[in-house]
Amino acid sequence: MNRLNNQRGFMLINVVFLTLITSLAAMILMNAAPRIRNPQAVLRLTAMHLANEQFAVIESKAASGELNLACHIDPEELTTENFGAGKPITFTVTSTDNPKGNLHYVTVKVEWTVDDENFSLEVERTIRVV
């Protein structure tokens, strides 16, 4: 019995914690890898979210009977860090309207600049004004 108490080794709880820490580190690295390789895809996804947010605001105004195309997104939400490069990226959101009766063809354009190169994303939806 005395011989078992003197043996050194890992306990099961040590192995469980090591596995947990290793798997968490692997998940974090796997999540960060695509962003590092293709930051433009992340910026395009951010632009798509901004366009959807603008459409949500426009659609809620249209449901109440008024159509207001002014940008209602907080300007601080339109700036993101350039993935460690130290240069903030500012997005510009503009909306245009082409009314035909109570249907409005609304286009939201999101623009941003990275390293003196301009990018844009244009999304169009049909919105019915009540």
N, CA, C and O atoms as a GROMACS GRO file, in nm:
protein
  520
    1MET      N    1   0.082  -0.119   0.000
    1MET     CA    2   0.000   0.000   0.000
    1MET      C    3   0.086   0.125   0.000
    1MET      O    4   0.053   0.225  -0.064
    2ASN      N    5   0.197   0.119   0.072
    2ASN     CA    6   0.288   0.231   0.081
    2ASN      C    7   0.352   0.261  -0.054
    2ASN      O    8   0.384   0.376  -0.084
    3ARG      N    9   0.369   0.156  -0.135
    3ARG     CA   10   0.430   0.171  -0.265
    3ARG      C   11   0.341   0.253  -0.360
    3ARG      O   12   0.395   0.329  -0.441
    4LEU      N   13   0.209   0.241  -0.354
    4LEU     CA   14   0.117   0.316  -0.439
    4LEU      C   15   0.116   0.465  -0.406
    4LEU      O   16   0.104   0.547  -0.496
    5ASN      N   17   0.129   0.501  -0.282
    5ASN     CA   18   0.127   0.641  -0.242
    5ASN      C   19   0.252   0.716  -0.287
    5ASN      O   20   0.245   0.838  -0.306
    6ASN      N   21   0.363   0.649  -0.305
    6ASN     CA   22   0.487   0.714  -0.344
    6ASN      C   23   0.500   0.730  -0.494
    6ASN      O   24   0.594   0.796  -0.540
    7GLN      N   25   0.410   0.674  -0.574
    7GLN     CA   26   0.422   0.682  -0.720
    7GLN      C   27   0.381   0.821  -0.766
    7GLN      O   28   0.283   0.878  -0.718
    8ARG      N   29   0.457   0.874  -0.861
    8ARG     CA   30   0.428   1.005  -0.920
    8ARG      C   31   0.358   0.985  -1.054
    8ARG      O   32   0.380   0.884  -1.122
    9GLY      N   33   0.276   1.080  -1.090
    9GLY     CA   34   0.208   1.070  -1.219
    9GLY      C   35   0.097   1.173  -1.226
    9GLY      O   36   0.079   1.253  -1.134
   10PHE      N   37   0.022   1.171  -1.335
   10PHE     CA   38  -0.088   1.264  -1.354
   10PHE      C   39  -0.216   1.203  -1.299
   10PHE      O   40  -0.241   1.083  -1.313
   11MET      N   41  -0.295   1.287  -1.237
   11MET     CA   42  -0.427   1.243  -1.194
   11MET      C   43  -0.524   1.268  -1.309
   11MET      O   44  -0.492   1.343  -1.402
   12LEU      N   45  -0.638   1.207  -1.304
   12LEU     CA   46  -0.737   1.221  -1.410
   12LEU      C   47  -0.780   1.367  -1.426
   12LEU      O   48  -0.801   1.414  -1.538
   13ILE      N   49  -0.794   1.439  -1.316
   13ILE     CA   50  -0.836   1.580  -1.323
   13ILE      C   51  -0.732   1.665  -1.396
   13ILE      O   52  -0.768   1.760  -1.465
   14ASN      N   53  -0.604   1.632  -1.380
   14ASN     CA   54  -0.498   1.704  -1.451
   14ASN      C   55  -0.512   1.684  -1.601
   14ASN      O   56  -0.497   1.778  -1.679
   15VAL      N   57  -0.541   1.562  -1.642
   15VAL     CA   58  -0.556   1.532  -1.784
   15VAL      C   59  -0.679   1.602  -1.841
   15VAL      O   60  -0.675   1.652  -1.953
   16VAL      N   61  -0.788   1.606  -1.766
   16VAL     CA   62  -0.909   1.674  -1.811
   16VAL      C   63  -0.884   1.823  -1.829
   16VAL      O   64  -0.924   1.880  -1.930
   17PHE      N   65  -0.818   1.887  -1.734
   17PHE     CA   66  -0.787   2.030  -1.746
   17PHE      C   67  -0.694   2.057  -1.862
   17PHE      O   68  -0.712   2.156  -1.933
   18LEU      N   69  -0.595   1.974  -1.883
   18LEU     CA   70  -0.503   1.992  -1.994
   18LEU      C   71  -0.576   1.980  -2.128
   18LEU      O   72  -0.550   2.058  -2.220
   19THR      N   73  -0.666   1.885  -2.138
   19THR     CA   74  -0.745   1.868  -2.260
   19THR      C   75  -0.836   1.988  -2.283
   19THR      O   76  -0.850   2.034  -2.396
   20LEU      N   77  -0.897   2.038  -2.177
   20LEU     CA   78  -0.984   2.155  -2.188
   20LEU      C   79  -0.908   2.278  -2.234
   20LEU      O   80  -0.953   2.348  -2.325
   21ILE      N   81  -0.795   2.305  -2.174
   21ILE     CA   82  -0.714   2.422  -2.210
   21ILE      C   83  -0.664   2.410  -2.354
   21ILE      O   84  -0.666   2.508  -2.428
   22THR      N   85  -0.620   2.292  -2.393
   22THR     CA   86  -0.571   2.272  -2.530
   22THR      C   87  -0.683   2.291  -2.632
   22THR      O   88  -0.661   2.352  -2.736
   23SER      N   89  -0.800   2.239  -2.604
   23SER     CA   90  -0.911   2.253  -2.698
   23SER      C   91  -0.958   2.398  -2.708
   23SER      O   92  -0.993   2.444  -2.817
   24LEU      N   93  -0.959   2.472  -2.598
   24LEU     CA   94  -0.996   2.614  -2.603
   24LEU      C   95  -0.895   2.693  -2.685
   24LEU      O   96  -0.934   2.778  -2.766
   25ALA      N   97  -0.767   2.667  -2.666
   25ALA     CA   98  -0.664   2.737  -2.744
   25ALA      C   99  -0.678   2.704  -2.893
   25ALA      O  100  -0.662   2.793  -2.977
   26ALA      N  101  -0.708   2.579  -2.925
   26ALA     CA  102  -0.726   2.540  -3.065
   26ALA      C  103  -0.847   2.610  -3.127
   26ALA      O  104  -0.841   2.653  -3.242
   27MET      N  105  -0.957   2.622  -3.051
   27MET     CA  106  -1.076   2.690  -3.103
   27MET      C  107  -1.047   2.837  -3.129
   27MET      O  108  -1.091   2.891  -3.231
   28ILE      N  109  -0.976   2.901  -3.040
   28ILE     CA  110  -0.944   3.043  -3.058
   28ILE      C  111  -0.856   3.062  -3.181
   28ILE      O  112  -0.880   3.153  -3.260
   29LEU      N  113  -0.755   2.979  -3.198
   29LEU     CA  114  -0.666   2.991  -3.314
   29LEU      C  115  -0.738   2.959  -3.444
   29LEU      O  116  -0.714   3.026  -3.545
   30MET      N  117  -0.825   2.860  -3.444
   30MET     CA  118  -0.898   2.826  -3.565
   30MET      C  119  -0.996   2.937  -3.604
   30MET      O  120  -1.020   2.960  -3.722
   31ASN      N  121  -1.051   3.006  -3.506
   31ASN     CA  122  -1.143   3.116  -3.533
   31ASN      C  123  -1.068   3.238  -3.585
   31ASN      O  124  -1.121   3.310  -3.670
   32ALA      N  125  -0.947   3.263  -3.538
   32ALA     CA  126  -0.871   3.381  -3.578
   32ALA      C  127  -0.801   3.363  -3.711
   32ALA      O  128  -0.772   3.462  -3.778
   33ALA      N  129  -0.771   3.242  -3.752
   33ALA     CA  130  -0.692   3.217  -3.872
   33ALA      C  131  -0.755   3.274  -4.000
   33ALA      O  132  -0.683   3.339  -4.076
   34PRO      N  133  -0.883   3.255  -4.028
   34PRO     CA  134  -0.939   3.312  -4.152
   34PRO      C  135  -0.936   3.465  -4.153
   34PRO      O  136  -0.919   3.525  -4.259
   35ARG      N  137  -0.951   3.527  -4.038
   35ARG     CA  138  -0.947   3.673  -4.033
   35ARG      C  139  -0.809   3.725  -4.066
   35ARG      O  140  -0.795   3.828  -4.132
   36ILE      N  141  -0.707   3.655  -4.022
   36ILE     CA  142  -0.571   3.699  -4.049
   36ILE      C  143  -0.538   3.678  -4.196
   36ILE      O  144  -0.472   3.763  -4.257
   37ARG      N  145  -0.581   3.567  -4.254
   37ARG     CA  146  -0.551   3.538  -4.393
   37ARG      C  147  -0.629   3.626  -4.490
   37ARG      O  148  -0.575   3.667  -4.593
   38ASN      N  149  -0.755   3.656  -4.459
   38ASN     CA  150  -0.838   3.732  -4.552
   38ASN      C  151  -0.917   3.838  -4.477
   38ASN      O  152  -1.037   3.821  -4.453
   39PRO      N  153  -0.852   3.948  -4.439
   39PRO     CA  154  -0.926   4.051  -4.365
   39PRO      C  155  -1.033   4.118  -4.450
   39PRO      O  156  -1.129   4.173  -4.394
   40GLN      N  157  -1.020   4.116  -4.583
   40GLN     CA  158  -1.120   4.180  -4.669
   40GLN      C  159  -1.255   4.109  -4.658
   40GLN      O  160  -1.359   4.173  -4.670
   41ALA      N  161  -1.255   3.978  -4.636
   41ALA     CA  162  -1.379   3.904  -4.620
   41ALA      C  163  -1.451   3.949  -4.493
   41ALA      O  164  -1.574   3.959  -4.491
   42VAL      N  165  -1.376   3.975  -4.388
   42VAL     CA  166  -1.436   4.022  -4.263
   42VAL      C  167  -1.492   4.162  -4.281
   42VAL      O  168  -1.600   4.193  -4.230
   43LEU      N  169  -1.421   4.248  -4.355
   43LEU     CA  170  -1.471   4.384  -4.381
   43LEU      C  171  -1.596   4.380  -4.467
   43LEU      O  172  -1.689   4.459  -4.445
   44ARG      N  173  -1.601   4.289  -4.563
   44ARG     CA  174  -1.721   4.276  -4.646
   44ARG      C  175  -1.840   4.227  -4.563
   44ARG      O  176  -1.952   4.272  -4.582
   45LEU      N  177  -1.815   4.136  -4.472
   45LEU     CA  178  -1.919   4.088  -4.382
   45LEU      C  179  -1.968   4.200  -4.291
   45LEU      O  180  -2.087   4.212  -4.264
   46THR      N  181  -1.876   4.283  -4.242
   46THR     CA  182  -1.913   4.399  -4.161
   46THR      C  183  -2.000   4.495  -4.242
   46THR      O  184  -2.098   4.548  -4.190
   47ALA      N  185  -1.964   4.516  -4.369
   47ALA     CA  186  -2.043   4.604  -4.456
   47ALA      C  187  -2.183   4.547  -4.477
   47ALA      O  188  -2.281   4.622  -4.480
   48MET      N  189  -2.193   4.416  -4.490
   48MET     CA  190  -2.324   4.353  -4.508
   48MET      C  191  -2.411   4.371  -4.384
   48MET      O  192  -2.531   4.396  -4.394
   49HIS      N  193  -2.350   4.358  -4.266
   49HIS     CA  194  -2.425   4.380  -4.141
   49HIS      C  195  -2.472   4.525  -4.130
   49HIS      O  196  -2.584   4.551  -4.086
   50LEU      N  197  -2.388   4.620  -4.170
   50LEU     CA  198  -2.428   4.762  -4.167
   50LEU      C  199  -2.543   4.788  -4.263
   50LEU      O  200  -2.636   4.862  -4.230
   51ALA      N  201  -2.539   4.726  -4.382
   51ALA     CA  202  -2.648   4.743  -4.479
   51ALA      C  203  -2.778   4.683  -4.424
   51ALA      O  204  -2.884   4.744  -4.437
   52ASN      N  205  -2.770   4.566  -4.363
   52ASN     CA  206  -2.889   4.504  -4.304
   52ASN      C  207  -2.945   4.588  -4.190
   52ASN      O  208  -3.067   4.599  -4.175
   53GLU      N  209  -2.857   4.648  -4.110
   53GLU     CA  210  -2.903   4.735  -4.002
   53GLU      C  211  -2.974   4.858  -4.058
   53GLU      O  212  -3.076   4.900  -4.004
   54GLN      N  213  -2.920   4.914  -4.165
   54GLN     CA  214  -2.984   5.030  -4.228
   54GLN      C  215  -3.120   4.992  -4.285
   54GLN      O  216  -3.216   5.068  -4.272
   55PHE      N  217  -3.130   4.875  -4.348
   55PHE     CA  218  -3.259   4.829  -4.400
   55PHE      C  219  -3.359   4.808  -4.288
   55PHE      O  220  -3.477   4.838  -4.304
   56ALA      N  221  -3.315   4.756  -4.175
   56ALA     CA  222  -3.406   4.734  -4.062
   56ALA      C  223  -3.464   4.866  -4.014
   56ALA      O  224  -3.583   4.874  -3.982
   57VAL      N  225  -3.381   4.970  -4.008
   57VAL     CA  226  -3.430   5.101  -3.966
   57VAL      C  227  -3.528   5.157  -4.068
   57VAL      O  228  -3.633   5.210  -4.032
   58ILE      N  229  -3.495   5.144  -4.195
   58ILE     CA  230  -3.583   5.196  -4.302
   58ILE      C  231  -3.715   5.120  -4.302
   58ILE      O  232  -3.821   5.182  -4.316
   59GLU      N  233  -3.711   4.988  -4.287
   59GLU     CA  234  -3.835   4.909  -4.288
   59GLU      C  235  -3.923   4.939  -4.168
   59GLU      O  236  -4.046   4.937  -4.179
   60SER      N  237  -3.862   4.967  -4.053
   60SER     CA  238  -3.944   5.002  -3.936
   60SER      C  239  -4.010   5.138  -3.956
   60SER      O  240  -4.124   5.158  -3.913
   61LYS      N  241  -3.941   5.232  -4.020
   61LYS     CA  242  -4.002   5.362  -4.050
   61LYS      C  243  -4.113   5.347  -4.154
   61LYS      O  244  -4.217   5.412  -4.144
   62ALA      N  245  -4.090   5.260  -4.253
   62ALA     CA  246  -4.192   5.240  -4.357
   62ALA      C  247  -4.317   5.175  -4.299
   62ALA      O  248  -4.428   5.203  -4.345
   63ALA      N  249  -4.301   5.088  -4.200
   63ALA     CA  250  -4.417   5.024  -4.138
   63ALA      C  251  -4.504   5.124  -4.064
   63ALA      O  252  -4.624   5.104  -4.049
   64SER      N  253  -4.442   5.233  -4.016
   64SER     CA  254  -4.520   5.336  -3.947
   64SER      C  255  -4.576   5.440  -4.043
   64SER      O  256  -4.644   5.534  -4.001
   65GLY      N  257  -4.549   5.424  -4.173
   65GLY     CA  258  -4.609   5.513  -4.273
   65GLY      C  259  -4.516   5.620  -4.325
   65GLY      O  260  -4.554   5.692  -4.417
   66GLU      N  261  -4.398   5.634  -4.272
   66GLU     CA  262  -4.303   5.733  -4.323
   66GLU      C  263  -4.178   5.661  -4.369
   66GLU      O  264  -4.136   5.563  -4.308
   67LEU      N  265  -4.118   5.709  -4.476
   67LEU     CA  266  -3.996   5.649  -4.525
   67LEU      C  267  -3.884   5.751  -4.510
   67LEU      O  268  -3.884   5.854  -4.577
   68ASN      N  269  -3.791   5.722  -4.421
   68ASN     CA  270  -3.681   5.812  -4.393
   68ASN      C  271  -3.552   5.740  -4.427
   68ASN      O  272  -3.521   5.637  -4.366
   69LEU      N  273  -3.475   5.791  -4.523
   69LEU     CA  274  -3.355   5.724  -4.570
   69LEU      C  275  -3.228   5.773  -4.499
   69LEU      O  276  -3.118   5.730  -4.534
   70ALA      N  277  -3.242   5.862  -4.403
   70ALA     CA  278  -3.123   5.912  -4.334
   70ALA      C  279  -3.054   5.799  -4.259
   70ALA      O  280  -3.120   5.708  -4.209
   71CYS      N  281  -2.923   5.807  -4.252
   71CYS     CA  282  -2.845   5.704  -4.184
   71CYS      C  283  -2.864   5.719  -4.034
   71CYS      O  284  -2.836   5.824  -3.978
   72HIS      N  285  -2.913   5.613  -3.969
   72HIS     CA  286  -2.939   5.617  -3.826
   72HIS      C  287  -2.836   5.538  -3.746
   72HIS      O  288  -2.858   5.509  -3.628
   73ILE      N  289  -2.726   5.502  -3.810
   73ILE     CA  290  -2.624   5.424  -3.742
   73ILE      C  291  -2.528   5.519  -3.674
   73ILE      O  292  -2.484   5.618  -3.733
   74ASP      N  293  -2.495   5.488  -3.549
   74ASP     CA  294  -2.402   5.570  -3.473
   74ASP      C  295  -2.267   5.575  -3.544
   74ASP      O  296  -2.214   5.470  -3.580
   75PRO      N  297  -2.208   5.696  -3.566
   75PRO     CA  298  -2.081   5.705  -3.639
   75PRO      C  299  -1.968   5.625  -3.575
   75PRO      O  300  -1.877   5.580  -3.646
   76GLU      N  301  -1.971   5.605  -3.443
   76GLU     CA  302  -1.866   5.525  -3.380
   76GLU      C  303  -1.875   5.378  -3.421
   76GLU      O  304  -1.775   5.308  -3.420
   77GLU      N  305  -1.995   5.332  -3.456
   77GLU     CA  306  -2.012   5.194  -3.501
   77GLU      C  307  -1.962   5.175  -3.643
   77GLU      O  308  -1.944   5.062  -3.688
   78LEU      N  309  -1.938   5.285  -3.715
   78LEU     CA  310  -1.895   5.277  -3.854
   78LEU      C  311  -1.743   5.274  -3.867
   78LEU      O  312  -1.692   5.280  -3.979
   79THR      N  313  -1.671   5.266  -3.757
   79THR     CA  314  -1.524   5.262  -3.761
   79THR      C  315  -1.477   5.132  -3.697
   79THR      O  316  -1.524   5.093  -3.590
   80THR      N  317  -1.383   5.067  -3.764
   80THR     CA  318  -1.326   4.944  -3.711
   80THR      C  319  -1.175   4.950  -3.719
   80THR      O  320  -1.120   5.026  -3.799
   81GLU      N  321  -1.107   4.872  -3.639
   81GLU     CA  322  -0.961   4.868  -3.642
   81GLU      C  323  -0.915   4.786  -3.761
   81GLU      O  324  -0.984   4.692  -3.803
   82ASN      N  325  -0.800   4.820  -3.815
   82ASN     CA  326  -0.747   4.754  -3.933
   82ASN      C  327  -0.659   4.636  -3.894
   82ASN      O  328  -0.547   4.625  -3.943
   83PHE      N  329  -0.708   4.549  -3.809
   83PHE     CA  330  -0.642   4.423  -3.775
   83PHE      C  331  -0.497   4.442  -3.736
   83PHE      O  332  -0.408   4.372  -3.785
   84GLY      N  333  -0.473   4.537  -3.647
   84GLY     CA  334  -0.338   4.556  -3.593
   84GLY      C  335  -0.252   4.651  -3.673
   84GLY      O  336  -0.140   4.682  -3.631
   85ALA      N  337  -0.299   4.698  -3.789
   85ALA     CA  338  -0.218   4.789  -3.869
   85ALA      C  339  -0.220   4.930  -3.812
   85ALA      O  340  -0.142   5.016  -3.855
   86GLY      N  341  -0.308   4.955  -3.717
   86GLY     CA  342  -0.311   5.086  -3.652
   86GLY      C  343  -0.392   5.191  -3.726
   86GLY      O  344  -0.404   5.303  -3.677
   87LYS      N  345  -0.446   5.157  -3.842
   87LYS     CA  346  -0.526   5.254  -3.920
   87LYS      C  347  -0.673   5.217  -3.907
   87LYS      O  348  -0.712   5.107  -3.946
   88PRO      N  349  -0.755   5.306  -3.853
   88PRO     CA  350  -0.898   5.274  -3.847
   88PRO      C  351  -0.962   5.279  -3.985
   88PRO      O  352  -0.922   5.358  -4.071
   89ILE      N  353  -1.060   5.193  -4.006
   89ILE     CA  354  -1.133   5.188  -4.132
   89ILE      C  355  -1.272   5.244  -4.105
   89ILE      O  356  -1.342   5.196  -4.016
   90THR      N  357  -1.312   5.344  -4.182
   90THR     CA  358  -1.441   5.407  -4.165
   90THR      C  359  -1.533   5.366  -4.280
   90THR      O  360  -1.496   5.374  -4.397
   91PHE      N  361  -1.652   5.324  -4.244
   91PHE     CA  362  -1.752   5.284  -4.342
   91PHE      C  363  -1.848   5.401  -4.365
   91PHE      O  364  -1.879   5.476  -4.272
   92THR      N  365  -1.894   5.417  -4.488
   92THR     CA  366  -1.993   5.518  -4.522
   92THR      C  367  -2.118   5.446  -4.572
   92THR      O  368  -2.109   5.362  -4.662
   93VAL      N  369  -2.234   5.480  -4.514
   93VAL     CA  370  -2.360   5.417  -4.553
   93VAL      C  371  -2.450   5.522  -4.615
   93VAL      O  372  -2.480   5.623  -4.552
   94THR      N  373  -2.492   5.499  -4.741
   94THR     CA  374  -2.585   5.590  -4.808
   94THR      C  375  -2.703   5.510  -4.861
   94THR      O  376  -2.691   5.392  -4.894
   95SER      N  377  -2.819   5.576  -4.869
   95SER     CA  378  -2.940   5.510  -4.916
   95SER      C  379  -3.004   5.594  -5.025
   95SER      O  380  -3.006   5.717  -5.016
   96THR      N  381  -3.056   5.527  -5.128
   96THR     CA  382  -3.131   5.596  -5.233
   96THR      C  383  -3.266   5.526  -5.248
   96THR      O  384  -3.282   5.410  -5.212
   97ASP      N  385  -3.363   5.601  -5.301
   97ASP     CA  386  -3.500   5.550  -5.310
   97ASP      C  387  -3.554   5.573  -5.450
   97ASP      O  388  -3.533   5.679  -5.508
   98ASN      N  389  -3.624   5.474  -5.505
   98ASN     CA  390  -3.690   5.484  -5.633
   98ASN      C  391  -3.836   5.442  -5.612
   98ASN      O  392  -3.870   5.324  -5.626
   99PRO      N  393  -3.924   5.539  -5.577
   99PRO     CA  394  -4.062   5.502  -5.545
   99PRO      C  395  -4.146   5.474  -5.669
   99PRO      O  396  -4.133   5.540  -5.772
  100LYS      N  397  -4.232   5.372  -5.657
  100LYS     CA  398  -4.333   5.339  -5.760
  100LYS      C  399  -4.459   5.303  -5.686
  100LYS      O  400  -4.482   5.187  -5.653
  101GLY      N  401  -4.542   5.403  -5.660
  101GLY     CA  402  -4.663   5.382  -5.581
  101GLY      C  403  -4.626   5.365  -5.435
  101GLY      O  404  -4.550   5.444  -5.380
  102ASN      N  405  -4.681   5.261  -5.373
  102ASN     CA  406  -4.646   5.238  -5.234
  102ASN      C  407  -4.525   5.143  -5.219
  102ASN      O  408  -4.485   5.110  -5.108
  103LEU      N  409  -4.469   5.100  -5.333
  103LEU     CA  410  -4.345   5.021  -5.330
  103LEU      C  411  -4.226   5.112  -5.353
  103LEU      O  412  -4.227   5.198  -5.441
  104HIS      N  413  -4.126   5.093  -5.274
  104HIS     CA  414  -4.003   5.173  -5.286
  104HIS      C  415  -3.887   5.077  -5.307
  104HIS      O  416  -3.868   4.982  -5.230
  105TYR      N  417  -3.808   5.103  -5.410
  105TYR     CA  418  -3.689   5.023  -5.436
  105TYR      C  419  -3.572   5.098  -5.373
  105TYR      O  420  -3.520   5.195  -5.428
  106VAL      N  421  -3.532   5.049  -5.257
  106VAL     CA  422  -3.430   5.117  -5.178
  106VAL      C  423  -3.296   5.048  -5.198
  106VAL      O  424  -3.287   4.925  -5.190
  107THR      N  425  -3.194   5.127  -5.225
  107THR     CA  426  -3.058   5.076  -5.241
  107THR      C  427  -2.972   5.133  -5.130
  107THR      O  428  -2.970   5.254  -5.108
  108VAL      N  429  -2.902   5.046  -5.060
  108VAL     CA  430  -2.809   5.088  -4.956
  108VAL      C  431  -2.668   5.057  -5.006
  108VAL      O  432  -2.638   4.944  -5.044
  109LYS      N  433  -2.584   5.158  -5.005
  109LYS     CA  434  -2.446   5.142  -5.050
  109LYS      C  435  -2.353   5.165  -4.932
  109LYS      O  436  -2.362   5.267  -4.864
  110VAL      N  437  -2.265   5.070  -4.907
  110VAL     CA  438  -2.167   5.080  -4.799
  110VAL      C  439  -2.030   5.087  -4.865
  110VAL      O  440  -1.995   5.001  -4.946
  111GLU      N  441  -1.952   5.190  -4.830
  111GLU     CA  442  -1.819   5.209  -4.887
  111GLU      C  443  -1.716   5.214  -4.777
  111GLU      O  444  -1.744   5.262  -4.667
  112TRP      N  445  -1.596   5.165  -4.806
  112TRP     CA  446  -1.484   5.173  -4.712
  112TRP      C  447  -1.354   5.175  -4.791
  112TRP      O  448  -1.350   5.133  -4.907
  113THR      N  449  -1.248   5.223  -4.729
  113THR     CA  450  -1.117   5.236  -4.792
  113THR      C  451  -1.014   5.165  -4.707
  113THR      O  452  -1.009   5.183  -4.586
  114VAL      N  453  -0.930   5.084  -4.772
  114VAL     CA  454  -0.820   5.015  -4.704
  114VAL      C  455  -0.694   5.038  -4.788
  114VAL      O  456  -0.690   5.004  -4.906
  115ASP      N  457  -0.593   5.094  -4.725
  115ASP     CA  458  -0.464   5.119  -4.792
  115ASP      C  459  -0.484   5.191  -4.926
  115ASP      O  460  -0.431   5.147  -5.028
  116ASP      N  461  -0.558   5.299  -4.925
  116ASP     CA  462  -0.586   5.383  -5.042
  116ASP      C  463  -0.658   5.308  -5.155
  116ASP      O  464  -0.654   5.352  -5.270
  117GLU      N  465  -0.722   5.198  -5.123
  117GLU     CA  466  -0.802   5.124  -5.220
  117GLU      C  467  -0.947   5.127  -5.174
  117GLU      O  468  -0.978   5.091  -5.061
  118ASN      N  469  -1.037   5.170  -5.264
  118ASN     CA  470  -1.178   5.184  -5.229
  118ASN      C  471  -1.254   5.055  -5.258
  118ASN      O  472  -1.232   4.988  -5.359
  119PHE      N  473  -1.345   5.021  -5.165
  119PHE     CA  474  -1.431   4.905  -5.180
  119PHE      C  475  -1.574   4.949  -5.154
  119PHE      O  476  -1.598   5.048  -5.083
  120SER      N  477  -1.670   4.877  -5.211
  120SER     CA  478  -1.810   4.910  -5.186
  120SER      C  479  -1.896   4.784  -5.197
  120SER      O  480  -1.858   4.685  -5.260
  121LEU      N  481  -2.011   4.793  -5.135
  121LEU     CA  482  -2.110   4.687  -5.138
  121LEU      C  483  -2.245   4.755  -5.156
  121LEU      O  484  -2.279   4.846  -5.081
  122GLU      N  485  -2.321   4.710  -5.255
  122GLU     CA  486  -2.451   4.770  -5.283
  122GLU      C  487  -2.559   4.662  -5.273
  122GLU      O  488  -2.550   4.558  -5.337
  123VAL      N  489  -2.661   4.690  -5.191
  123VAL     CA  490  -2.770   4.595  -5.170
  123VAL      C  491  -2.901   4.667  -5.198
  123VAL      O  492  -2.919   4.783  -5.158
  124GLU      N  493  -2.994   4.599  -5.267
  124GLU     CA  494  -3.123   4.659  -5.300
  124GLU      C  495  -3.236   4.574  -5.244
  124GLU      O  496  -3.230   4.451  -5.249
  125ARG      N  497  -3.337   4.640  -5.192
  125ARG     CA  498  -3.458   4.572  -5.142
  125ARG      C  499  -3.581   4.650  -5.184
  125ARG      O  500  -3.576   4.772  -5.204
  126THR      N  501  -3.691   4.579  -5.196
  126THR     CA  502  -3.819   4.642  -5.220
  126THR      C  503  -3.891   4.654  -5.087
  126THR      O  504  -3.909   4.556  -5.015
  127ILE      N  505  -3.931   4.777  -5.055
  127ILE     CA  506  -3.997   4.804  -4.927
  127ILE      C  507  -4.134   4.863  -4.956
  127ILE      O  508  -4.147   4.955  -5.037
  128ARG      N  509  -4.233   4.811  -4.890
  128ARG     CA  510  -4.370   4.859  -4.906
  128ARG      C  511  -4.402   4.957  -4.794
  128ARG      O  512  -4.384   4.925  -4.676
  129VAL      N  513  -4.447   5.075  -4.830
  129VAL     CA  514  -4.487   5.177  -4.732
  129VAL      C  515  -4.636   5.166  -4.711
  129VAL      O  516  -4.714   5.168  -4.806
  130VAL      N  517  -4.675   5.153  -4.586
  130VAL     CA  518  -4.815   5.136  -4.553
  130VAL      C  519  -4.887   5.270  -4.555
  130VAL      O  520  -5.007   5.276  -4.530
   0.00000   0.00000   0.00000
